[in-house]
Amino acid sequence: MQQIQLLLKEKYSLVHVPTVHKVHQWHDTVIQLIREGQTKESAGMIAAKKIFPYEYREYRVYNSTDVDTILSLF
């Protein structure tokens, strides 16, 4: 879980390492958005904006680990 936390912090330029609870919220939101038709990267960004609204930044979204890889770690 710690690896996922660090990957999310890096990918979305979060100020803090997200809690386990927030990581699970992000995961569940991403899965739901993918089911609704969003691409994995779009779903990840939408979920990050929702779960980490005061920290999320798009600086490294496309240059870091892709959402598919992060999801595979769950």
C-alpha positions in Angstrom: 0.0 0.0 0.0 2.9 2.4 0.8 4.1 2.1 -2.9 0.6 3.1 -4.1 0.5 6.0 -1.7 3.8 7.3 -3.0 2.9 6.8 -6.6 -0.3 8.8 -6.1 1.6 11.6 -4.3 4.0 11.8 -7.2 1.5 11.5 -10.0 -0.9 14.1 -8.8 1.7 16.4 -7.1 0.0 16.0 -3.7 1.5 17.9 -0.8 1.1 15.0 1.6 1.2 11.2 1.2 -2.4 10.2 1.0 -3.9 8.1 3.8 -4.8 4.4 3.2 -8.5 5.5 3.4 -8.1 8.2 0.7 -6.2 5.7 -1.5 -9.1 3.3 -1.3 -11.5 6.1 -2.1 -9.5 7.1 -5.1 -9.4 3.5 -6.3 -13.2 3.0 -5.9 -13.9 6.3 -7.7 -11.6 5.4 -10.6 -13.2 2.0 -11.0 -16.7 3.5 -11.0 -15.6 6.2 -13.6 -14.1 3.6 -15.8 -17.3 1.6 -15.7 -19.1 4.8 -16.7 -16.9 5.1 -19.8 -14.0 7.3 -18.8 -10.5 6.4 -19.9 -8.2 5.2 -17.1 -6.1 8.4 -17.1 -9.2 10.7 -17.1 -10.8 8.6 -14.4 -7.7 9.0 -12.3 -7.6 12.7 -12.7 -11.3 13.2 -12.0 -11.0 11.0 -8.9 -7.9 12.8 -7.7 -9.7 16.2 -8.1 -12.6 14.8 -6.0 -10.6 13.0 -3.3 -7.7 15.4 -3.0 -9.3 18.7 -4.0 -6.9 21.1 -2.2 -3.7 19.2 -3.2 -4.2 17.9 -6.7 -2.0 19.4 -9.4 -1.6 18.2 -13.0 2.1 18.9 -13.2 3.3 15.3 -13.6 0.1 13.5 -14.5 1.4 12.4 -17.9 5.1 11.9 -17.0 4.6 9.5 -14.1 3.3 6.0 -13.5 0.1 5.4 -15.5 -3.2 4.7 -13.8 -3.3 1.1 -15.1 -0.1 0.3 -13.4 -1.3 1.9 -10.1 -4.5 -0.1 -10.3 -2.6 -3.3 -10.9 -0.9 -2.9 -7.5 -4.2 -3.2 -5.6 
